[in-house]
Structures are given as structure tokens and as C-alpha cells.
């Protein structure tokens, strides 16, 4: 999955950007009350990683 597609999907579902890290950006989901990292410099995010991010966001 492309990083831009993932970020768009997360933002449409109320996921909030918290801060920039060195290699990852940190986001927070109101649905699950969890924060989770998203790789910043990857254009393509691996399927397993994308699924974990969606699960942490409460979208899967």
C-alpha cells in the first residue's frame, strides 16, 4: 500500500498526527486510544505493516 493512500485513509477516519520522529511519524487513534508509528521515508508500506497500522487505528 502506498504511504499516501494509507495516510489519507487514516485521516478520513479521524486519526490524529502527534509528532515527527527520526524515521517514523506518530499518530493517535481516538477509536482505540492507541498511538502508533508510521514509517516516514517509505513510499510503499509492506502489507503486514499496513495491516498492523490499520488494526491499531481500529479500522480493521
N, CA, C and O atoms as CSV, one atom per row, in Angstrom:
chain,resi,resn,atom,element,x,y,z
A,1,UNK,N,N,0.851,-1.166,0.000
A,1,UNK,CA,C,0.000,0.000,0.000
A,1,UNK,C,C,0.900,1.233,0.000
A,1,UNK,O,O,1.915,1.272,0.696
A,2,UNK,N,N,0.520,2.233,-0.782
A,2,UNK,CA,C,1.298,3.464,-0.804
A,2,UNK,C,C,1.071,4.240,0.484
A,2,UNK,O,O,-0.018,4.224,1.056
A,3,UNK,N,N,2.118,4.916,0.925
A,3,UNK,CA,C,2.028,5.686,2.162
A,3,UNK,C,C,0.954,6.761,2.058
A,3,UNK,O,O,0.224,6.996,3.020
A,4,UNK,N,N,0.848,7.412,0.914
A,4,UNK,CA,C,-0.145,8.477,0.747
A,4,UNK,C,C,-1.570,7.934,0.866
A,4,UNK,O,O,-2.436,8.589,1.446
A,5,UNK,N,N,-1.818,6.741,0.320
A,5,UNK,CA,C,-3.149,6.120,0.425
A,5,UNK,C,C,-3.478,5.795,1.877
A,5,UNK,O,O,-4.596,6.026,2.337
A,6,UNK,N,N,-2.497,5.256,2.590
A,6,UNK,CA,C,-2.699,4.899,3.991
A,6,UNK,C,C,-2.986,6.135,4.833
A,6,UNK,O,O,-3.911,6.131,5.646
A,7,UNK,N,N,-2.206,7.185,4.646
A,7,UNK,CA,C,-2.408,8.411,5.423
A,7,UNK,C,C,-3.762,9.039,5.125
A,7,UNK,O,O,-4.427,9.536,6.033
A,8,UNK,N,N,-4.175,9.021,3.868
A,8,UNK,CA,C,-5.488,9.568,3.503
A,8,UNK,C,C,-6.604,8.781,4.189
A,8,UNK,O,O,-7.544,9.365,4.727
A,9,UNK,N,N,-6.494,7.465,4.168
A,9,UNK,CA,C,-7.491,6.608,4.809
A,9,UNK,C,C,-7.559,6.872,6.311
A,9,UNK,O,O,-8.645,6.945,6.885
A,10,UNK,N,N,-6.402,7.014,6.939
A,10,UNK,CA,C,-6.366,7.274,8.376
A,10,UNK,C,C,-6.977,8.637,8.706
A,10,UNK,O,O,-7.757,8.753,9.651
A,11,UNK,N,N,-6.629,9.662,7.938
A,11,UNK,CA,C,-7.150,11.000,8.209
A,11,UNK,C,C,-8.653,11.080,7.995
A,11,UNK,O,O,-9.339,11.802,8.718
A,12,UNK,N,N,-9.172,10.356,7.023
A,12,UNK,CA,C,-10.621,10.338,6.787
A,12,UNK,C,C,-11.376,9.701,7.943
A,12,UNK,O,O,-12.566,9.958,8.126
A,13,UNK,N,N,-10.685,8.867,8.729
A,13,UNK,CA,C,-11.320,8.174,9.841
A,13,UNK,C,C,-10.919,8.742,11.196
A,13,UNK,O,O,-11.052,8.062,12.213
A,14,UNK,N,N,-10.435,9.964,11.223
A,14,UNK,CA,C,-10.215,10.667,12.479
A,14,UNK,C,C,-8.922,10.368,13.202
A,14,UNK,O,O,-8.808,10.673,14.389
A,15,UNK,N,N,-7.942,9.784,12.535
A,15,UNK,CA,C,-6.651,9.540,13.172
A,15,UNK,C,C,-5.872,10.851,13.191
A,15,UNK,O,O,-5.839,11.571,12.193
A,16,UNK,N,N,-5.243,11.163,14.330
A,16,UNK,CA,C,-4.607,12.454,14.552
A,16,UNK,C,C,-3.086,12.322,14.523
A,16,UNK,O,O,-2.526,11.407,15.128
A,17,UNK,N,N,-2.421,13.235,13.820
A,17,UNK,CA,C,-0.963,13.298,13.811
A,17,UNK,C,C,-0.495,13.869,15.141
A,17,UNK,O,O,-1.006,14.895,15.589
A,18,UNK,N,N,0.492,13.202,15.790
A,18,UNK,CA,C,1.025,13.699,17.059
A,18,UNK,C,C,2.369,14.395,16.890
A,18,UNK,O,O,2.521,15.555,17.271
A,19,UNK,N,N,3.356,13.681,16.314
A,19,UNK,CA,C,4.691,14.275,16.212
A,19,UNK,C,C,5.541,13.556,15.171
A,19,UNK,O,O,5.232,12.445,14.741
A,20,UNK,N,N,6.623,14.231,14.781
A,20,UNK,CA,C,7.615,13.644,13.891
A,20,UNK,C,C,8.691,12.977,14.730
A,20,UNK,O,O,9.157,13.534,15.724
A,21,UNK,N,N,9.077,11.781,14.321
A,21,UNK,CA,C,10.239,11.131,14.903
A,21,UNK,C,C,11.356,11.187,13.879
A,21,UNK,O,O,11.226,11.870,12.862
A,22,UNK,N,N,12.456,10.479,14.129
A,22,UNK,CA,C,13.551,10.476,13.162
A,22,UNK,C,C,13.176,9.701,11.911
A,22,UNK,O,O,13.391,10.180,10.797
A,23,UNK,N,N,12.620,8.516,12.082
A,23,UNK,CA,C,12.281,7.664,10.937
A,23,UNK,C,C,10.787,7.402,10.805
A,23,UNK,O,O,10.329,6.907,9.776
A,24,UNK,N,N,10.033,7.730,11.839
A,24,UNK,CA,C,8.596,7.463,11.828
A,24,UNK,C,C,7.845,8.699,12.313
A,24,UNK,O,O,8.371,9.501,13.084
A,25,UNK,N,N,6.617,8.833,11.852
A,25,UNK,CA,C,5.694,9.824,12.398
A,25,UNK,C,C,4.762,9.076,13.350
A,25,UNK,O,O,4.429,7.913,13.122
A,26,UNK,N,N,4.353,9.750,14.406
A,26,UNK,CA,C,3.497,9.128,15.409
A,26,UNK,C,C,2.078,9.664,15.248
A,26,UNK,O,O,1.855,10.873,15.191
A,27,UNK,N,N,1.130,8.742,15.177
A,27,UNK,CA,C,-0.284,9.082,15.027
A,27,UNK,C,C,-1.070,8.492,16.200
A,27,UNK,O,O,-0.604,7.565,16.862
A,28,UNK,N,N,-2.265,9.036,16.450
A,28,UNK,CA,C,-3.105,8.598,17.561
A,28,UNK,C,C,-4.520,8.352,17.049
A,28,UNK,O,O,-5.059,9.145,16.277
A,29,UNK,N,N,-5.113,7.248,17.485
A,29,UNK,CA,C,-6.472,6.903,17.095
A,29,UNK,C,C,-7.416,7.096,18.280
A,29,UNK,O,O,-7.199,6.538,19.355
A,30,UNK,N,N,-8.456,7.883,18.075
A,30,UNK,CA,C,-9.484,8.078,19.102
A,30,UNK,C,C,-10.307,6.810,19.300
A,30,UNK,O,O,-10.848,6.585,20.383
A,31,UNK,N,N,-10.406,5.982,18.263
A,31,UNK,CA,C,-11.211,4.767,18.334
A,31,UNK,C,C,-10.610,3.781,19.331
A,31,UNK,O,O,-11.313,3.262,20.198
A,32,UNK,N,N,-9.314,3.525,19.207
A,32,UNK,CA,C,-8.653,2.522,20.049
A,32,UNK,C,C,-7.883,3.133,21.207
A,32,UNK,O,O,-7.416,2.412,22.088
A,33,UNK,N,N,-7.744,4.458,21.216
A,33,UNK,CA,C,-6.969,5.173,22.236
A,33,UNK,C,C,-5.504,4.734,22.239
A,33,UNK,O,O,-4.869,4.686,23.292
A,34,UNK,N,N,-4.967,4.411,21.050
A,34,UNK,CA,C,-3.584,3.973,20.903
A,34,UNK,C,C,-2.813,4.952,20.036
A,34,UNK,O,O,-3.374,5.585,19.142
A,35,UNK,N,N,-1.522,5.069,20.311
A,35,UNK,CA,C,-0.648,5.782,19.382
A,35,UNK,C,C,0.220,4.741,18.690
A,35,UNK,O,O,0.527,3.696,19.264
A,36,UNK,N,N,0.615,5.033,17.448
A,36,UNK,CA,C,1.374,4.061,16.666
A,36,UNK,C,C,2.243,4.787,15.650
A,36,UNK,O,O,1.892,5.874,15.190
A,37,UNK,N,N,3.387,4.182,15.297
A,37,UNK,CA,C,4.296,4.804,14.326
A,37,UNK,C,C,3.944,4.422,12.895
A,37,UNK,O,O,3.430,3.335,12.632
A,38,UNK,N,N,4.231,5.337,11.980
A,38,UNK,CA,C,4.104,5.072,10.551
A,38,UNK,C,C,5.431,5.484,9.909
A,38,UNK,O,O,5.876,6.617,10.096
A,39,UNK,N,N,6.069,4.584,9.156
A,39,UNK,CA,C,7.350,4.926,8.528
A,39,UNK,C,C,7.211,6.161,7.636
A,39,UNK,O,O,6.294,6.248,6.819
A,40,UNK,N,N,8.129,7.113,7.803
A,40,UNK,CA,C,8.019,8.377,7.082
A,40,UNK,C,C,8.653,8.324,5.701
A,40,UNK,O,O,8.122,8.929,4.770
A,41,UNK,N,N,9.760,7.629,5.536
A,41,UNK,CA,C,10.516,7.688,4.291
A,41,UNK,C,C,10.195,6.563,3.316
A,41,UNK,O,O,10.822,6.469,2.261
A,42,UNK,N,N,9.250,5.722,3.642
A,42,UNK,CA,C,8.883,4.606,2.755
A,42,UNK,C,C,7.769,5.057,1.813
A,42,UNK,O,O,6.756,5.593,2.261
A,43,UNK,N,N,7.949,4.844,0.528
A,43,UNK,CA,C,6.878,5.153,-0.420
A,43,UNK,C,C,5.857,4.034,-0.432
A,43,UNK,O,O,4.657,4.280,-0.548
A,44,UNK,N,N,6.335,2.801,-0.311
A,44,UNK,CA,C,5.457,1.633,-0.222
A,44,UNK,C,C,5.575,1.049,1.184
A,44,UNK,O,O,6.679,0.837,1.686
A,45,UNK,N,N,4.452,0.797,1.800
A,45,UNK,CA,C,4.437,0.182,3.129
A,45,UNK,C,C,4.056,-1.269,2.950
A,45,UNK,O,O,3.074,-1.583,2.277
A,46,UNK,N,N,4.831,-2.156,3.551
A,46,UNK,CA,C,4.610,-3.592,3.420
A,46,UNK,C,C,3.204,-3.960,3.898
A,46,UNK,O,O,2.636,-3.292,4.762
A,47,UNK,N,N,2.663,-5.014,3.332
A,47,UNK,CA,C,1.290,-5.429,3.626
A,47,UNK,C,C,1.090,-5.711,5.115
A,47,UNK,O,O,0.105,-5.262,5.702
A,48,UNK,N,N,1.998,-6.436,5.715
A,48,UNK,CA,C,1.879,-6.752,7.143
A,48,UNK,C,C,1.924,-5.511,8.009
A,48,UNK,O,O,1.172,-5.398,8.978
A,49,UNK,N,N,2.795,-4.584,7.670
A,49,UNK,CA,C,2.912,-3.330,8.409
A,49,UNK,C,C,1.639,-2.506,8.254
A,49,UNK,O,O,1.132,-1.956,9.232
A,50,UNK,N,N,1.125,-2.419,7.045
A,50,UNK,CA,C,-0.111,-1.665,6.796
A,50,UNK,C,C,-1.280,-2.279,7.566
A,50,UNK,O,O,-2.092,-1.551,8.139
A,51,UNK,N,N,-1.372,-3.594,7.585
A,51,UNK,CA,C,-2.445,-4.261,8.332
A,51,UNK,C,C,-2.341,-3.984,9.825
A,51,UNK,O,O,-3.359,-3.784,10.487
A,52,UNK,N,N,-1.128,-3.970,10.364
A,52,UNK,CA,C,-0.917,-3.677,11.792
A,52,UNK,C,C,-1.322,-2.249,12.103
A,52,UNK,O,O,-1.952,-1.990,13.128
A,53,UNK,N,N,-0.965,-1.319,11.228
A,53,UNK,CA,C,-1.329,0.081,11.430
A,53,UNK,C,C,-2.849,0.238,11.407
A,53,UNK,O,O,-3.412,0.927,12.258
A,54,UNK,N,N,-3.515,-0.393,10.442
A,54,UNK,CA,C,-4.978,-0.315,10.363
A,54,UNK,C,C,-5.638,-0.938,11.584
A,54,UNK,O,O,-6.654,-0.439,12.067
A,55,UNK,N,N,-5.061,-2.030,12.085
A,55,UNK,CA,C,-5.597,-2.671,13.284
A,55,UNK,C,C,-5.427,-1.755,14.493
A,55,UNK,O,O,-6.353,-1.607,15.290
A,56,UNK,N,N,-4.252,-1.137,14.637
A,56,UNK,CA,C,-4.019,-0.213,15.747
A,56,UNK,C,C,-4.937,1.006,15.667
A,56,UNK,O,O,-5.305,1.580,16.692
A,57,UNK,N,N,-5.301,1.398,14.452
A,57,UNK,CA,C,-6.190,2.542,14.269
A,57,UNK,C,C,-7.656,2.168,14.462
A,57,UNK,O,O,-8.510,3.051,14.539
A,58,UNK,N,N,-7.960,0.871,14.541
A,58,UNK,CA,C,-9.340,0.432,14.730
A,58,UNK,C,C,-10.120,0.368,13.430
A,58,UNK,O,O,-11.350,0.412,13.445
A,59,UNK,N,N,-9.427,0.265,12.308
A,59,UNK,CA,C,-10.095,0.238,11.012
A,59,UNK,C,C,-10.151,-1.146,10.409
A,59,UNK,O,O,-10.698,-1.320,9.319
A,60,UNK,N,N,-9.610,-2.117,11.076
A,60,UNK,CA,C,-9.620,-3.486,10.543
A,60,UNK,C,C,-9.929,-4.468,11.643
A,60,UNK,O,O,-9.984,-5.673,11.397
